[in-house]
Amino acid sequence: MNTEWTQISPQEAAALHAAILAAHAHHDLEQLVELYAIAADSKEREGDVDAACFFLTQAFVFALETGISRAHELNRRLVAYGRAWPLEP
């Protein structure tokens, strides 16, 4: 799956959606972080801030749940949009 989309095609969107559903089915939280971040990046590039923040929030929650350090980066992005409070340092 291409992670550097300038604009996601309908086929790529369908593949991303299927991958997200599969990751949910397998309870693969680390994969969910990555997939939701990809979706957020795509929506951010399209200028759809609300959708980007929705996907960032999903990625952030799963990152917190898994305890991976990417949670801080995702939190910073949400804070920049005024959608979250900063995590403690």
PyMOL Python script that loads the backbone (N, CA, C, O; Angstrom):
from pymol import cmd

cmd.read_pdbstr("""\
ATOM      1  N   MET A   1       0.839  -1.171   0.000  1.00  0.00           N
ATOM      2  CA  MET A   1       0.000   0.000   0.000  1.00  0.00           C
ATOM      3  C   MET A   1       0.888   1.239   0.000  1.00  0.00           C
ATOM      4  O   MET A   1       1.825   1.322   0.794  1.00  0.00           O
ATOM      5  N   ASN A   2       0.617   2.184  -0.857  1.00  0.00           N
ATOM      6  CA  ASN A   2       1.396   3.404  -0.978  1.00  0.00           C
ATOM      7  C   ASN A   2       1.094   4.325   0.199  1.00  0.00           C
ATOM      8  O   ASN A   2      -0.060   4.701   0.405  1.00  0.00           O
ATOM      9  N   THR A   3       2.120   4.695   0.978  1.00  0.00           N
ATOM     10  CA  THR A   3       1.908   5.564   2.136  1.00  0.00           C
ATOM     11  C   THR A   3       2.234   7.016   1.828  1.00  0.00           C
ATOM     12  O   THR A   3       2.176   7.854   2.728  1.00  0.00           O
ATOM     13  N   GLU A   4       2.571   7.340   0.596  1.00  0.00           N
ATOM     14  CA  GLU A   4       2.917   8.703   0.220  1.00  0.00           C
ATOM     15  C   GLU A   4       1.953   9.234  -0.840  1.00  0.00           C
ATOM     16  O   GLU A   4       2.384   9.835  -1.824  1.00  0.00           O
ATOM     17  N   TRP A   5       0.678   9.021  -0.647  1.00  0.00           N
ATOM     18  CA  TRP A   5      -0.312   9.486  -1.612  1.00  0.00           C
ATOM     19  C   TRP A   5      -0.391  10.998  -1.637  1.00  0.00           C
ATOM     20  O   TRP A   5      -0.325  11.651  -0.596  1.00  0.00           O
ATOM     21  N   THR A   6      -0.533  11.551  -2.828  1.00  0.00           N
ATOM     22  CA  THR A   6      -0.854  12.964  -2.900  1.00  0.00           C
ATOM     23  C   THR A   6      -2.370  13.107  -2.831  1.00  0.00           C
ATOM     24  O   THR A   6      -2.879  14.019  -2.178  1.00  0.00           O
ATOM     25  N   GLN A   7      -3.081  12.228  -3.487  1.00  0.00           N
ATOM     26  CA  GLN A   7      -4.527  12.135  -3.332  1.00  0.00           C
ATOM     27  C   GLN A   7      -4.875  10.657  -3.482  1.00  0.00           C
ATOM     28  O   GLN A   7      -4.423   9.989  -4.412  1.00  0.00           O
ATOM     29  N   ILE A   8      -5.661  10.176  -2.578  1.00  0.00           N
ATOM     30  CA  ILE A   8      -5.982   8.760  -2.538  1.00  0.00           C
ATOM     31  C   ILE A   8      -7.037   8.445  -3.607  1.00  0.00           C
ATOM     32  O   ILE A   8      -8.047   9.139  -3.723  1.00  0.00           O
ATOM     33  N   SER A   9      -6.787   7.401  -4.372  1.00  0.00           N
ATOM     34  CA  SER A   9      -7.742   6.982  -5.400  1.00  0.00           C
ATOM     35  C   SER A   9      -8.846   6.161  -4.741  1.00  0.00           C
ATOM     36  O   SER A   9      -8.684   5.688  -3.616  1.00  0.00           O
ATOM     37  N   PRO A  10      -9.958   5.994  -5.435  1.00  0.00           N
ATOM     38  CA  PRO A  10     -11.031   5.155  -4.869  1.00  0.00           C
ATOM     39  C   PRO A  10     -10.560   3.730  -4.574  1.00  0.00           C
ATOM     40  O   PRO A  10     -10.984   3.135  -3.583  1.00  0.00           O
ATOM     41  N   GLN A  11      -9.697   3.183  -5.414  1.00  0.00           N
ATOM     42  CA  GLN A  11      -9.188   1.833  -5.190  1.00  0.00           C
ATOM     43  C   GLN A  11      -8.298   1.791  -3.949  1.00  0.00           C
ATOM     44  O   GLN A  11      -8.376   0.852  -3.157  1.00  0.00           O
ATOM     45  N   GLU A  12      -7.453   2.812  -3.779  1.00  0.00           N
ATOM     46  CA  GLU A  12      -6.594   2.875  -2.599  1.00  0.00           C
ATOM     47  C   GLU A  12      -7.423   3.095  -1.334  1.00  0.00           C
ATOM     48  O   GLU A  12      -7.115   2.534  -0.282  1.00  0.00           O
ATOM     49  N   ALA A  13      -8.459   3.900  -1.436  1.00  0.00           N
ATOM     50  CA  ALA A  13      -9.348   4.114  -0.289  1.00  0.00           C
ATOM     51  C   ALA A  13     -10.032   2.811   0.102  1.00  0.00           C
ATOM     52  O   ALA A  13     -10.163   2.506   1.287  1.00  0.00           O
ATOM     53  N   ALA A  14     -10.467   2.046  -0.886  1.00  0.00           N
ATOM     54  CA  ALA A  14     -11.103   0.756  -0.601  1.00  0.00           C
ATOM     55  C   ALA A  14     -10.106  -0.215   0.029  1.00  0.00           C
ATOM     56  O   ALA A  14     -10.456  -0.951   0.952  1.00  0.00           O
ATOM     57  N   ALA A  15      -8.872  -0.219  -0.464  1.00  0.00           N
ATOM     58  CA  ALA A  15      -7.845  -1.093   0.103  1.00  0.00           C
ATOM     59  C   ALA A  15      -7.512  -0.678   1.539  1.00  0.00           C
ATOM     60  O   ALA A  15      -7.323  -1.533   2.404  1.00  0.00           O
ATOM     61  N   LEU A  16      -7.440   0.620   1.789  1.00  0.00           N
ATOM     62  CA  LEU A  16      -7.174   1.113   3.139  1.00  0.00           C
ATOM     63  C   LEU A  16      -8.318   0.736   4.073  1.00  0.00           C
ATOM     64  O   LEU A  16      -8.088   0.288   5.196  1.00  0.00           O
ATOM     65  N   HIS A  17      -9.535   0.915   3.612  1.00  0.00           N
ATOM     66  CA  HIS A  17     -10.710   0.545   4.406  1.00  0.00           C
ATOM     67  C   HIS A  17     -10.690  -0.946   4.743  1.00  0.00           C
ATOM     68  O   HIS A  17     -10.941  -1.330   5.885  1.00  0.00           O
ATOM     69  N   ALA A  18     -10.393  -1.778   3.755  1.00  0.00           N
ATOM     70  CA  ALA A  18     -10.330  -3.234   3.979  1.00  0.00           C
ATOM     71  C   ALA A  18      -9.212  -3.586   4.963  1.00  0.00           C
ATOM     72  O   ALA A  18      -9.379  -4.458   5.815  1.00  0.00           O
ATOM     73  N   ALA A  19      -8.080  -2.906   4.841  1.00  0.00           N
ATOM     74  CA  ALA A  19      -6.962  -3.173   5.754  1.00  0.00           C
ATOM     75  C   ALA A  19      -7.318  -2.771   7.189  1.00  0.00           C
ATOM     76  O   ALA A  19      -6.947  -3.460   8.140  1.00  0.00           O
ATOM     77  N   ILE A  20      -8.037  -1.659   7.341  1.00  0.00           N
ATOM     78  CA  ILE A  20      -8.473  -1.226   8.672  1.00  0.00           C
ATOM     79  C   ILE A  20      -9.433  -2.252   9.265  1.00  0.00           C
ATOM     80  O   ILE A  20      -9.312  -2.612  10.436  1.00  0.00           O
ATOM     81  N   LEU A  21     -10.382  -2.721   8.465  1.00  0.00           N
ATOM     82  CA  LEU A  21     -11.327  -3.732   8.956  1.00  0.00           C
ATOM     83  C   LEU A  21     -10.605  -5.018   9.346  1.00  0.00           C
ATOM     84  O   LEU A  21     -10.929  -5.629  10.364  1.00  0.00           O
ATOM     85  N   ALA A  22      -9.635  -5.426   8.547  1.00  0.00           N
ATOM     86  CA  ALA A  22      -8.879  -6.643   8.858  1.00  0.00           C
ATOM     87  C   ALA A  22      -8.072  -6.464  10.143  1.00  0.00           C
ATOM     88  O   ALA A  22      -8.009  -7.376  10.968  1.00  0.00           O
ATOM     89  N   ALA A  23      -7.460  -5.304  10.317  1.00  0.00           N
ATOM     90  CA  ALA A  23      -6.685  -5.053  11.532  1.00  0.00           C
ATOM     91  C   ALA A  23      -7.597  -5.063  12.761  1.00  0.00           C
ATOM     92  O   ALA A  23      -7.213  -5.567  13.816  1.00  0.00           O
ATOM     93  N   HIS A  24      -8.794  -4.511  12.623  1.00  0.00           N
ATOM     94  CA  HIS A  24      -9.763  -4.579  13.724  1.00  0.00           C
ATOM     95  C   HIS A  24     -10.122  -6.031  14.019  1.00  0.00           C
ATOM     96  O   HIS A  24     -10.160  -6.443  15.179  1.00  0.00           O
ATOM     97  N   ALA A  25     -10.383  -6.797  12.981  1.00  0.00           N
ATOM     98  CA  ALA A  25     -10.770  -8.203  13.152  1.00  0.00           C
ATOM     99  C   ALA A  25      -9.684  -9.011  13.852  1.00  0.00           C
ATOM    100  O   ALA A  25      -9.981  -9.925  14.621  1.00  0.00           O
ATOM    101  N   HIS A  26      -8.429  -8.673  13.585  1.00  0.00           N
ATOM    102  CA  HIS A  26      -7.296  -9.388  14.179  1.00  0.00           C
ATOM    103  C   HIS A  26      -6.789  -8.726  15.457  1.00  0.00           C
ATOM    104  O   HIS A  26      -5.803  -9.172  16.045  1.00  0.00           O
ATOM    105  N   HIS A  27      -7.464  -7.662  15.884  1.00  0.00           N
ATOM    106  CA  HIS A  27      -7.059  -6.926  17.089  1.00  0.00           C
ATOM    107  C   HIS A  27      -5.594  -6.501  17.019  1.00  0.00           C
ATOM    108  O   HIS A  27      -4.875  -6.534  18.017  1.00  0.00           O
ATOM    109  N   ASP A  28      -5.165  -6.100  15.815  1.00  0.00           N
ATOM    110  CA  ASP A  28      -3.784  -5.665  15.583  1.00  0.00           C
ATOM    111  C   ASP A  28      -3.710  -4.160  15.814  1.00  0.00           C
ATOM    112  O   ASP A  28      -3.830  -3.372  14.876  1.00  0.00           O
ATOM    113  N   LEU A  29      -3.513  -3.772  17.064  1.00  0.00           N
ATOM    114  CA  LEU A  29      -3.571  -2.368  17.434  1.00  0.00           C
ATOM    115  C   LEU A  29      -2.446  -1.544  16.822  1.00  0.00           C
ATOM    116  O   LEU A  29      -2.664  -0.398  16.428  1.00  0.00           O
ATOM    117  N   GLU A  30      -1.256  -2.109  16.738  1.00  0.00           N
ATOM    118  CA  GLU A  30      -0.146  -1.369  16.135  1.00  0.00           C
ATOM    119  C   GLU A  30      -0.410  -1.095  14.656  1.00  0.00           C
ATOM    120  O   GLU A  30      -0.087  -0.018  14.154  1.00  0.00           O
ATOM    121  N   GLN A  31      -0.993  -2.063  13.965  1.00  0.00           N
ATOM    122  CA  GLN A  31      -1.340  -1.856  12.561  1.00  0.00           C
ATOM    123  C   GLN A  31      -2.437  -0.793  12.440  1.00  0.00           C
ATOM    124  O   GLN A  31      -2.428   0.009  11.506  1.00  0.00           O
ATOM    125  N   LEU A  32      -3.375  -0.791  13.383  1.00  0.00           N
ATOM    126  CA  LEU A  32      -4.438   0.220  13.361  1.00  0.00           C
ATOM    127  C   LEU A  32      -3.865   1.623  13.516  1.00  0.00           C
ATOM    128  O   LEU A  32      -4.336   2.559  12.869  1.00  0.00           O
ATOM    129  N   VAL A  33      -2.857   1.778  14.363  1.00  0.00           N
ATOM    130  CA  VAL A  33      -2.204   3.081  14.509  1.00  0.00           C
ATOM    131  C   VAL A  33      -1.679   3.537  13.150  1.00  0.00           C
ATOM    132  O   VAL A  33      -1.926   4.666  12.727  1.00  0.00           O
ATOM    133  N   GLU A  34      -0.964   2.663  12.483  1.00  0.00           N
ATOM    134  CA  GLU A  34      -0.368   3.015  11.192  1.00  0.00           C
ATOM    135  C   GLU A  34      -1.424   3.313  10.131  1.00  0.00           C
ATOM    136  O   GLU A  34      -1.316   4.295   9.396  1.00  0.00           O
ATOM    137  N   LEU A  35      -2.436   2.467  10.055  1.00  0.00           N
ATOM    138  CA  LEU A  35      -3.463   2.641   9.024  1.00  0.00           C
ATOM    139  C   LEU A  35      -4.282   3.905   9.243  1.00  0.00           C
ATOM    140  O   LEU A  35      -4.562   4.635   8.292  1.00  0.00           O
ATOM    141  N   TYR A  36      -4.664   4.168  10.479  1.00  0.00           N
ATOM    142  CA  TYR A  36      -5.417   5.391  10.750  1.00  0.00           C
ATOM    143  C   TYR A  36      -4.546   6.625  10.522  1.00  0.00           C
ATOM    144  O   TYR A  36      -5.052   7.661  10.091  1.00  0.00           O
ATOM    145  N   ALA A  37      -3.259   6.531  10.800  1.00  0.00           N
ATOM    146  CA  ALA A  37      -2.359   7.651  10.524  1.00  0.00           C
ATOM    147  C   ALA A  37      -2.246   7.895   9.020  1.00  0.00           C
ATOM    148  O   ALA A  37      -2.188   9.044   8.582  1.00  0.00           O
ATOM    149  N   ILE A  38      -2.216   6.840   8.243  1.00  0.00           N
ATOM    150  CA  ILE A  38      -2.196   6.975   6.778  1.00  0.00           C
ATOM    151  C   ILE A  38      -3.465   7.667   6.306  1.00  0.00           C
ATOM    152  O   ILE A  38      -3.410   8.570   5.471  1.00  0.00           O
ATOM    153  N   ALA A  39      -4.607   7.247   6.837  1.00  0.00           N
ATOM    154  CA  ALA A  39      -5.878   7.877   6.468  1.00  0.00           C
ATOM    155  C   ALA A  39      -5.866   9.352   6.867  1.00  0.00           C
ATOM    156  O   ALA A  39      -6.329  10.203   6.108  1.00  0.00           O
ATOM    157  N   ALA A  40      -5.342   9.657   8.050  1.00  0.00           N
ATOM    158  CA  ALA A  40      -5.269  11.048   8.503  1.00  0.00           C
ATOM    159  C   ALA A  40      -4.381  11.877   7.584  1.00  0.00           C
ATOM    160  O   ALA A  40      -4.734  12.995   7.209  1.00  0.00           O
ATOM    161  N   ASP A  41      -3.225  11.322   7.222  1.00  0.00           N
ATOM    162  CA  ASP A  41      -2.305  12.034   6.328  1.00  0.00           C
ATOM    163  C   ASP A  41      -2.984  12.354   5.000  1.00  0.00           C
ATOM    164  O   ASP A  41      -2.837  13.454   4.467  1.00  0.00           O
ATOM    165  N   SER A  42      -3.723  11.390   4.474  1.00  0.00           N
ATOM    166  CA  SER A  42      -4.406  11.577   3.208  1.00  0.00           C
ATOM    167  C   SER A  42      -5.444  12.697   3.304  1.00  0.00           C
ATOM    168  O   SER A  42      -5.517  13.567   2.436  1.00  0.00           O
ATOM    169  N   LYS A  43      -6.237  12.659   4.363  1.00  0.00           N
ATOM    170  CA  LYS A  43      -7.272  13.688   4.536  1.00  0.00           C
ATOM    171  C   LYS A  43      -6.653  15.050   4.793  1.00  0.00           C
ATOM    172  O   LYS A  43      -7.196  16.069   4.367  1.00  0.00           O
ATOM    173  N   GLU A  44      -5.522  15.077   5.488  1.00  0.00           N
ATOM    174  CA  GLU A  44      -4.822  16.332   5.735  1.00  0.00           C
ATOM    175  C   GLU A  44      -4.361  16.941   4.416  1.00  0.00           C
ATOM    176  O   GLU A  44      -4.512  18.143   4.199  1.00  0.00           O
ATOM    177  N   ARG A  45      -3.801  16.117   3.539  1.00  0.00           N
ATOM    178  CA  ARG A  45      -3.348  16.605   2.229  1.00  0.00           C
ATOM    179  C   ARG A  45      -4.511  17.094   1.379  1.00  0.00           C
ATOM    180  O   ARG A  45      -4.349  17.999   0.560  1.00  0.00           O
ATOM    181  N   GLU A  46      -5.690  16.495   1.574  1.00  0.00           N
ATOM    182  CA  GLU A  46      -6.874  16.932   0.834  1.00  0.00           C
ATOM    183  C   GLU A  46      -7.463  18.217   1.416  1.00  0.00           C
ATOM    184  O   GLU A  46      -8.323  18.845   0.798  1.00  0.00           O
ATOM    185  N   GLY A  47      -7.000  18.606   2.605  1.00  0.00           N
ATOM    186  CA  GLY A  47      -7.520  19.805   3.247  1.00  0.00           C
ATOM    187  C   GLY A  47      -8.758  19.563   4.088  1.00  0.00           C
ATOM    188  O   GLY A  47      -9.420  20.515   4.501  1.00  0.00           O
ATOM    189  N   ASP A  48      -9.080  18.305   4.348  1.00  0.00           N
ATOM    190  CA  ASP A  48     -10.250  17.953   5.152  1.00  0.00           C
ATOM    191  C   ASP A  48      -9.802  17.765   6.602  1.00  0.00           C
ATOM    192  O   ASP A  48      -9.536  16.647   7.042  1.00  0.00           O
ATOM    193  N   VAL A  49      -9.723  18.873   7.332  1.00  0.00           N
ATOM    194  CA  VAL A  49      -9.188  18.860   8.695  1.00  0.00           C
ATOM    195  C   VAL A  49     -10.055  18.029   9.628  1.00  0.00           C
ATOM    196  O   VAL A  49      -9.529  17.295  10.464  1.00  0.00           O
ATOM    197  N   ASP A  50     -11.375  18.132   9.501  1.00  0.00           N
ATOM    198  CA  ASP A  50     -12.245  17.363  10.392  1.00  0.00           C
ATOM    199  C   ASP A  50     -12.023  15.864  10.222  1.00  0.00           C
ATOM    200  O   ASP A  50     -11.909  15.140  11.211  1.00  0.00           O
ATOM    201  N   ALA A  51     -11.960  15.395   8.985  1.00  0.00           N
ATOM    202  CA  ALA A  51     -11.721  13.970   8.747  1.00  0.00           C
ATOM    203  C   ALA A  51     -10.319  13.579   9.203  1.00  0.00           C
ATOM    204  O   ALA A  51     -10.129  12.513   9.789  1.00  0.00           O
ATOM    205  N   ALA A  52      -9.344  14.436   8.936  1.00  0.00           N
ATOM    206  CA  ALA A  52      -7.970  14.153   9.367  1.00  0.00           C
ATOM    207  C   ALA A  52      -7.915  14.004  10.878  1.00  0.00           C
ATOM    208  O   ALA A  52      -7.271  13.089  11.391  1.00  0.00           O
ATOM    209  N   CYS A  53      -8.585  14.899  11.592  1.00  0.00           N
ATOM    210  CA  CYS A  53      -8.571  14.828  13.053  1.00  0.00           C
ATOM    211  C   CYS A  53      -9.323  13.608  13.571  1.00  0.00           C
ATOM    212  O   CYS A  53      -8.945  13.044  14.598  1.00  0.00           O
ATOM    213  N   PHE A  54     -10.377  13.195  12.880  1.00  0.00           N
ATOM    214  CA  PHE A  54     -11.070  11.964  13.263  1.00  0.00           C
ATOM    215  C   PHE A  54     -10.096  10.790  13.191  1.00  0.00           C
ATOM    216  O   PHE A  54      -9.976  10.019  14.143  1.00  0.00           O
ATOM    217  N   PHE A  55      -9.404  10.657  12.062  1.00  0.00           N
ATOM    218  CA  PHE A  55      -8.476   9.546  11.899  1.00  0.00           C
ATOM    219  C   PHE A  55      -7.269   9.670  12.838  1.00  0.00           C
ATOM    220  O   PHE A  55      -6.776   8.666  13.352  1.00  0.00           O
ATOM    221  N   LEU A  56      -6.795  10.902  13.061  1.00  0.00           N
ATOM    222  CA  LEU A  56      -5.704  11.101  14.023  1.00  0.00           C
ATOM    223  C   LEU A  56      -6.131  10.662  15.419  1.00  0.00           C
ATOM    224  O   LEU A  56      -5.348  10.058  16.151  1.00  0.00           O
ATOM    225  N   THR A  57      -7.369  10.967  15.784  1.00  0.00           N
ATOM    226  CA  THR A  57      -7.873  10.572  17.098  1.00  0.00           C
ATOM    227  C   THR A  57      -7.897   9.059  17.231  1.00  0.00           C
ATOM    228  O   THR A  57      -7.521   8.517  18.271  1.00  0.00           O
ATOM    229  N   GLN A  58      -8.336   8.377  16.183  1.00  0.00           N
ATOM    230  CA  GLN A  58      -8.354   6.912  16.223  1.00  0.00           C
ATOM    231  C   GLN A  58      -6.937   6.371  16.385  1.00  0.00           C
ATOM    232  O   GLN A  58      -6.688   5.492  17.210  1.00  0.00           O
ATOM    233  N   ALA A  59      -6.011   6.907  15.589  1.00  0.00           N
ATOM    234  CA  ALA A  59      -4.615   6.465  15.681  1.00  0.00           C
ATOM    235  C   ALA A  59      -4.055   6.748  17.072  1.00  0.00           C
ATOM    236  O   ALA A  59      -3.351   5.914  17.640  1.00  0.00           O
ATOM    237  N   PHE A  60      -4.363   7.914  17.616  1.00  0.00           N
ATOM    238  CA  PHE A  60      -3.881   8.314  18.938  1.00  0.00           C
ATOM    239  C   PHE A  60      -4.391   7.378  20.026  1.00  0.00           C
ATOM    240  O   PHE A  60      -3.625   6.943  20.887  1.00  0.00           O
ATOM    241  N   VAL A  61      -5.681   7.070  19.987  1.00  0.00           N
ATOM    242  CA  VAL A  61      -6.261   6.181  21.008  1.00  0.00           C
ATOM    243  C   VAL A  61      -5.600   4.807  20.959  1.00  0.00           C
ATOM    244  O   VAL A  61      -5.243   4.255  22.000  1.00  0.00           O
ATOM    245  N   PHE A  62      -5.434   4.252  19.764  1.00  0.00           N
ATOM    246  CA  PHE A  62      -4.793   2.942  19.658  1.00  0.00           C
ATOM    247  C   PHE A  62      -3.322   3.005  20.050  1.00  0.00           C
ATOM    248  O   PHE A  62      -2.791   2.046  20.611  1.00  0.00           O
ATOM    249  N   ALA A  63      -2.650   4.134  19.758  1.00  0.00           N
ATOM    250  CA  ALA A  63      -1.247   4.289  20.179  1.00  0.00           C
ATOM    251  C   ALA A  63      -1.152   4.328  21.698  1.00  0.00           C
ATOM    252  O   ALA A  63      -0.245   3.733  22.280  1.00  0.00           O
ATOM    253  N   LEU A  64      -2.080   5.023  22.341  1.00  0.00           N
ATOM    254  CA  LEU A  64      -2.097   5.037  23.807  1.00  0.00           C
ATOM    255  C   LEU A  64      -2.349   3.636  24.357  1.00  0.00           C
ATOM    256  O   LEU A  64      -1.724   3.205  25.326  1.00  0.00           O
ATOM    257  N   GLU A  65      -3.280   2.941  23.713  1.00  0.00           N
ATOM    258  CA  GLU A  65      -3.629   1.598  24.176  1.00  0.00           C
ATOM    259  C   GLU A  65      -2.457   0.632  24.071  1.00  0.00           C
ATOM    260  O   GLU A  65      -2.283  -0.238  24.925  1.00  0.00           O
ATOM    261  N   THR A  66      -1.658   0.786  23.027  1.00  0.00           N
ATOM    262  CA  THR A  66      -0.515  -0.117  22.841  1.00  0.00           C
ATOM    263  C   THR A  66       0.722   0.376  23.575  1.00  0.00           C
ATOM    264  O   THR A  66       1.672  -0.383  23.767  1.00  0.00           O
ATOM    265  N   GLY A  67       0.721   1.638  23.986  1.00  0.00           N
ATOM    266  CA  GLY A  67       1.872   2.184  24.689  1.00  0.00           C
ATOM    267  C   GLY A  67       3.034   2.559  23.785  1.00  0.00           C
ATOM    268  O   GLY A  67       4.158   2.713  24.262  1.00  0.00           O
ATOM    269  N   ILE A  68       2.786   2.710  22.482  1.00  0.00           N
ATOM    270  CA  ILE A  68       3.890   3.061  21.584  1.00  0.00           C
ATOM    271  C   ILE A  68       4.162   4.560  21.625  1.00  0.00           C
ATOM    272  O   ILE A  68       3.260   5.361  21.872  1.00  0.00           O
ATOM    273  N   SER A  69       5.390   4.920  21.385  1.00  0.00           N
ATOM    274  CA  SER A  69       5.820   6.314  21.511  1.00  0.00           C
ATOM    275  C   SER A  69       5.188   7.230  20.469  1.00  0.00           C
ATOM    276  O   SER A  69       5.196   8.449  20.639  1.00  0.00           O
ATOM    277  N   ARG A  70       4.654   6.679  19.418  1.00  0.00           N
ATOM    278  CA  ARG A  70       4.032   7.507  18.373  1.00  0.00           C
ATOM    279  C   ARG A  70       2.845   8.300  18.923  1.00  0.00           C
ATOM    280  O   ARG A  70       2.403   9.264  18.298  1.00  0.00           O
ATOM    281  N   ALA A  71       2.334   7.907  20.071  1.00  0.00           N
ATOM    282  CA  ALA A  71       1.215   8.623  20.686  1.00  0.00           C
ATOM    283  C   ALA A  71       1.556  10.103  20.866  1.00  0.00           C
ATOM    284  O   ALA A  71       0.689  10.962  20.702  1.00  0.00           O
ATOM    285  N   HIS A  72       2.810  10.405  21.201  1.00  0.00           N
ATOM    286  CA  HIS A  72       3.207  11.797  21.409  1.00  0.00           C
ATOM    287  C   HIS A  72       3.133  12.602  20.119  1.00  0.00           C
ATOM    288  O   HIS A  72       2.666  13.741  20.122  1.00  0.00           O
ATOM    289  N   GLU A  73       3.589  12.018  19.022  1.00  0.00           N
ATOM    290  CA  GLU A  73       3.526  12.706  17.729  1.00  0.00           C
ATOM    291  C   GLU A  73       2.078  12.934  17.321  1.00  0.00           C
ATOM    292  O   GLU A  73       1.729  14.024  16.867  1.00  0.00           O
ATOM    293  N   LEU A  74       1.239  11.929  17.474  1.00  0.00           N
ATOM    294  CA  LEU A  74      -0.166  12.058  17.118  1.00  0.00           C
ATOM    295  C   LEU A  74      -0.853  13.098  18.000  1.00  0.00           C
ATOM    296  O   LEU A  74      -1.672  13.884  17.523  1.00  0.00           O
ATOM    297  N   ASN A  75      -0.515  13.097  19.284  1.00  0.00           N
ATOM    298  CA  ASN A  75      -1.063  14.092  20.200  1.00  0.00           C
ATOM    299  C   ASN A  75      -0.662  15.500  19.778  1.00  0.00           C
ATOM    300  O   ASN A  75      -1.494  16.407  19.783  1.00  0.00           O
ATOM    301  N   ARG A  76       0.599  15.691  19.414  1.00  0.00           N
ATOM    302  CA  ARG A  76       1.061  17.019  18.983  1.00  0.00           C
ATOM    303  C   ARG A  76       0.268  17.503  17.779  1.00  0.00           C
ATOM    304  O   ARG A  76      -0.081  18.680  17.689  1.00  0.00           O
ATOM    305  N   ARG A  77      -0.014  16.595  16.860  1.00  0.00           N
ATOM    306  CA  ARG A  77      -0.786  16.980  15.673  1.00  0.00           C
ATOM    307  C   ARG A  77      -2.206  17.383  16.053  1.00  0.00           C
ATOM    308  O   ARG A  77      -2.738  18.361  15.527  1.00  0.00           O
ATOM    309  N   LEU A  78      -2.812  16.641  16.955  1.00  0.00           N
ATOM    310  CA  LEU A  78      -4.168  16.984  17.404  1.00  0.00           C
ATOM    311  C   LEU A  78      -4.171  18.305  18.177  1.00  0.00           C
ATOM    312  O   LEU A  78      -5.093  19.107  18.030  1.00  0.00           O
ATOM    313  N   VAL A  79      -3.158  18.528  18.987  1.00  0.00           N
ATOM    314  CA  VAL A  79      -3.041  19.784  19.733  1.00  0.00           C
ATOM    315  C   VAL A  79      -2.931  20.955  18.750  1.00  0.00           C
ATOM    316  O   VAL A  79      -3.551  21.998  18.958  1.00  0.00           O
ATOM    317  N   ALA A  80      -2.155  20.789  17.698  1.00  0.00           N
ATOM    318  CA  ALA A  80      -1.976  21.848  16.705  1.00  0.00           C
ATOM    319  C   ALA A  80      -3.295  22.254  16.062  1.00  0.00           C
ATOM    320  O   ALA A  80      -3.461  23.405  15.660  1.00  0.00           O
ATOM    321  N   TYR A  81      -4.236  21.314  15.963  1.00  0.00           N
ATOM    322  CA  TYR A  81      -5.560  21.609  15.410  1.00  0.00           C
ATOM    323  C   TYR A  81      -6.550  22.022  16.489  1.00  0.00           C
ATOM    324  O   TYR A  81      -7.721  22.259  16.194  1.00  0.00           O
ATOM    325  N   GLY A  82      -6.098  22.111  17.730  1.00  0.00           N
ATOM    326  CA  GLY A  82      -6.988  22.477  18.816  1.00  0.00           C
ATOM    327  C   GLY A  82      -7.970  21.384  19.185  1.00  0.00           C
ATOM    328  O   GLY A  82      -9.046  21.664  19.713  1.00  0.00           O
ATOM    329  N   ARG A  83      -7.603  20.130  18.908  1.00  0.00           N
ATOM    330  CA  ARG A  83      -8.516  19.005  19.141  1.00  0.00           C
ATOM    331  C   ARG A  83      -8.139  18.168  20.349  1.00  0.00           C
ATOM    332  O   ARG A  83      -8.840  17.207  20.666  1.00  0.00           O
ATOM    333  N   ALA A  84      -7.054  18.505  21.033  1.00  0.00           N
ATOM    334  CA  ALA A  84      -6.623  17.711  22.208  1.00  0.00           C
ATOM    335  C   ALA A  84      -5.783  18.595  23.109  1.00  0.00           C
ATOM    336  O   ALA A  84      -5.282  19.641  22.696  1.00  0.00           O
ATOM    337  N   TRP A  85      -5.641  18.155  24.338  1.00  0.00           N
ATOM    338  CA  TRP A  85      -4.716  18.773  25.276  1.00  0.00           C
ATOM    339  C   TRP A  85      -3.379  18.065  25.147  1.00  0.00           C
ATOM    340  O   TRP A  85      -3.338  16.874  24.839  1.00  0.00           O
ATOM    341  N   PRO A  86      -2.277  18.784  25.380  1.00  0.00           N
ATOM    342  CA  PRO A  86      -0.965  18.139  25.303  1.00  0.00           C
ATOM    343  C   PRO A  86      -0.816  17.056  26.377  1.00  0.00           C
ATOM    344  O   PRO A  86      -1.310  17.192  27.497  1.00  0.00           O
ATOM    345  N   LEU A  87      -0.126  15.989  26.003  1.00  0.00           N
ATOM    346  CA  LEU A  87       0.214  14.959  26.979  1.00  0.00           C
ATOM    347  C   LEU A  87       1.255  15.512  27.944  1.00  0.00           C
ATOM    348  O   LEU A  87       1.977  16.456  27.621  1.00  0.00           O
ATOM    349  N   GLU A  88       1.324  14.924  29.110  1.00  0.00           N
ATOM    350  CA  GLU A  88       2.372  15.298  30.051  1.00  0.00           C
ATOM    351  C   GLU A  88       3.715  14.917  29.437  1.00  0.00           C
ATOM    352  O   GLU A  88       3.821  13.899  28.751  1.00  0.00           O
ATOM    353  N   PRO A  89       4.763  15.749  29.687  1.00  0.00           N
ATOM    354  CA  PRO A  89       6.086  15.419  29.092  1.00  0.00           C
ATOM    355  C   PRO A  89       6.678  14.145  29.650  1.00  0.00           C
ATOM    356  O   PRO A  89       7.772  13.747  29.250  1.00  0.00           O
TER     357      PRO A  89
END
""", "prot")
cmd.dss("prot")
cmd.show_as("cartoon", "prot")
cmd.util.cbc("prot")
cmd.orient("prot")
